[in-house]
Amino acid sequence: MSLLPLTLVVLAAFIHATWNLLSKRAASAGPAFVFAYNLVACIVYLPWMIWLLVYGQVTWNWPVAGCLVLSAIIHLAYSLCLQRGYQVADLSVVYPIARGTGPMLSSIGAFILLRETPTTQGVLGLLAVVTGIGFISTQGDLTAFRKPRGLDGVRWGAATGSLIAGYTVVDGYGVKLLGIHPVVLDWVSNLLRFFMLAPIVMSNWASARQRMKGYWWLAVGVGALSPLSYILVLSAIEMGAPLSLVAPAREMSMMVGAMFGMLILGERVTGWRLIGCLILIAGVILLGSASA
């Protein structure tokens, strides 16, 4: 992976960790929060979408339409699953398991569906990233998952991770093989998700408004940052970066999350978590040099 795509992926990791922190704080709002930040995303990125429609080369055909619809469905399931996971378990359990499960499955999908050839460095880097995430999340203590609600986090995290793998492969296929512009893919997907959620949220609008009290600014933050982090990743893929390397490299957001916990939330960072961060960094370096 060359320097520019890797830089985009690293920047996306910082942004991704930030919007997940905001989303966790609004976990109790549930689907109403997902609906709100999808609406914000459509509004914020509408000028960019209009510019692409007027001046860009946007291709519309049935394969493209099918990819966009499938992407929207998987992304919606992912958003709802992640929000539910944040309702029943800690961020430090759901997030790392989701981010650790996703790259393994998406890399396998990339090898099989996109015919990307795995390299020794790439495989070692992927394993290092996943191992680092494991140390960060458990801090060397697997009994953390036996504590009350611990298994809830494992279940929802693993389910979210499988959906991450699904949309990563589908969107990678759309960008690399169908030529869909990253902004077009993300914006149309957001718009479709908004309309899919609308009947559910509008059926009890009073309850949705009540749930969103105090969370609108968080929705603005997630709506602005979530698409940006993913557009950067899709742009890296569009530049030719292998999906099987981009997917696990994104997971350095876990390291960023640990830094946020230490510097912003004042969380205690143990030696196990520091070791996990170092292993994760080593994995990212291996991934970056695997296809240079």
N, C-alpha and C positions, 0 to 999 in steps of 0.2 A: 504494500500500500504506500503510495507516494506521500510526500509531506502535506500537501494541501488537503486531500481527502481525510487524512488522519487528523489534521488540525480541526476540520469541520466536525468530525466525530467527537473529538475531545471537548470542543465548545458545546456540542449538543449534550454531552454528558452533564456538564455543569448546569445547563438550562433544565435538563430533565429532572435532576435531583431537586432543583428549586421548585418546579411546579408540583412535584409529588409532595413536597413538604407542605405547600399550600393546600393541596387536595386532601391530605391527611387531616388538616385542621378543620376541614368542612365535611368530614366523613359522615356526620349525622344527617346531612341534607340529602344524601342518597341520590336517586335518579334526577331529582330537581336540580341538583348542582351540576350534574352531567349535562342536562338540558340547557342550563344557563351558560356554561362555558362553551358549549357548542355554538350557541347563538352569538356570543362574543367573538369567537373565532371567525365565524362567517362575516361579521361586520368588519372586524379589524383587517382581514386579508382580502376583502372585496376589491379595493382599488388595485391590488396586485393582480388579482384574477381578471379584472376588466382590462388591464393593460396587456395581459397575455392574450386575451381573446381578440383584442384590436390589432396588436402589433406582433404577437408571437405566432408560431406555427403549431396550432392545436389540432390534432387529428381526432376525429370522432368516427367510430365504427362499432360493430357489435362486440368484438373481442374487448375493446376498450371499455365499452359500457358494462359488460359483464364483470370485468376486473374492478371497476369502480364500485359497483353494487356489492360484490363479494367483499371488497375491502371495507366498505361502510358497515356491513353486517358484523364482520369479525371485530372491527374497531369498537363498535357499540357494545358488543358482548364483553370485550376487554375492559372498557371504561366502567361498565356496571359491575363487573366482577371485581375490579380493583377497588372501587368505592365500597362495595360490600365487605371486602377483605379488611379495609381500613376501619370499618364499623365494628368488626368482631375481634380484631387482633392488632398487635403493635406494628408500627411501621417497620421496626427493625427485624420483624419476622416475615411479613408479607412481601415487602419490597425486595429483599435479597433473594428469597426463594423464587419470586416471579422473574427477576432479572437473571437468575442463575439457570432456571429451567429453559427460558426462552432461547438463549444462544445455542445450547446443545441441540435442541430440536430444529431450530432454523438453519443451523449449519448442515445438519443431516439432510434437511429439505433442499438446501442449495446444492449439495453434492449430488443428490438424486435427480431433482427436477431441472436445475439450471446447469448441470453437468460441469460444475466447478471441480477442479482437481485438488484434493487436499494435499498440503505439503507437511513435512515433518515439523517444521517450525510453527506452521499454522495450527496443527493439532496440539503441539506442546503449549502454545500460547493459549489456546482455548481451554485446555485442562488447567493451566495456571490461573486463568481468570476465574473459572468456576471454583477452584480450590480456594482462591483468595476470598471470593464471595462467601464461601462456607465458613471460613475462619471469622470474617467480619460479622456474620449474622449470629453464629453460635458462641463466638469468643472461646472456642475450645470446649464448650460444655453442651453436649448433645441433650442433656436432661432439660435444657431450656424448652424443648418442644413437648415435654411431659407435664409442664406446668399448666394451670387452668387456662383454657382457650389456646394453648400452644398449638394443638393439632388443627384448630380452626384456621390458624394462620398458614400452616403447612398446606392444607387442602386448598384454600383460596389462593395462596401464592402459586401453587403448582398449576391450578386451573388458569390463572392469569398468565403464567409463563407459557402454557401451551397455546394460548390465544396470541401472545406476542410472537411466537414462532410462526403461527398461521399467517398473521398479517404481514410479517417481515418477508416471508417467501412470496405471498401474493403481490405485495407492493413492489418488491424487488423485480419480480417478473414484469409487472406493468411498466416500470421505469426503464429497465434494461432491454427488454425484448419487444414491448409494445410502443415504447417511445413516449410515454405519458410524462408530461412535465411534473416535477415534484409538487409544485404549488397547486397545479390543477388537480392532481390526485388527492392531495390533502384537503383542499377547499371543497371539492365536490363530495368527498367522503364525509366531511363535517356537515355539509348541507343535508345530505341524505340521512345522517344520524339525527339531525335536528327534527326532520319530518317524521322519522320513525318513532321518536320519543314524544312528539307533540300530543298525539291522542291520549297517551298514558298520563302525562303531566297535566294537560288541560282538563281531563275528566275530573280532577279534584284540584283546581287552581288555588283555592283558598288554603288547602293544606300545603301545597308546594310553596306558596308565598311565605307561609309561616315557617317552613323548614329553612327557607333561604334568608331569614332575618339575620343580619350580621355577617352574611357570607358573600354578598354581591361583589365586594372588592376582591375577594379571593377568586371568585369566578372570572373577573376581569383579568387577573394575573394569570390564571391557568389558561384562559382562552387565548391570551396573547402569547404565552410562552410555550405551551404544548405543541401547537403547529410548527413554531419556529424550530424547536429541537428536532422534530421529525423531518422537516423540510431540509435541514442541514444534513441529516443522515441520508435521505434520498438523493440529495445532490452529490454526496460522496459516492454513492452507488452509480449515479448517472455518469460520473467522471471515470468510471471503470473500476472502482475499488470492488474486490470480490465480496459478495454478500456473506460468504462463509467467514470472512475476517472482520467485516464491518459489524456484524451482529454481536459477536462477543466483545469486540473493542468498546462498544457502547456501554458495556457493563462497568466501566470504570466510574460510572455515576455512583456506584456503591461507595467507592473511595471518597468521592465528593460528599456523599451523604454522611459518612463518618466524620469528615472534617467539619461539616455544618453542625453535627451533633456536639462536637468538642468545642468549636469556636463560638457558635451562636446559642446553642441550647445548654451549654455547660455540662454535657454528658461526660461520664468517666470513660476514657478510652484505655482499655487494657492492653497488655502486651500481645495477646492473641489478635486483637483487632489491628494493631500496628503491623504484626507479621502478615496478616491477611492483606493489608494495603500494599505492603512491599511485594508480596507474591503477585497481586493483581497488577501492579505497575510493571513487573517483569513480564507478565503475560501480554500486556499491551505492547511492550517493546518488541516482543517476539512476533506478535501479529503484524506490527508495523513494518518489520524487516522481512517478513515471510515472502512477500511478493514484490519487494522493492526492485 
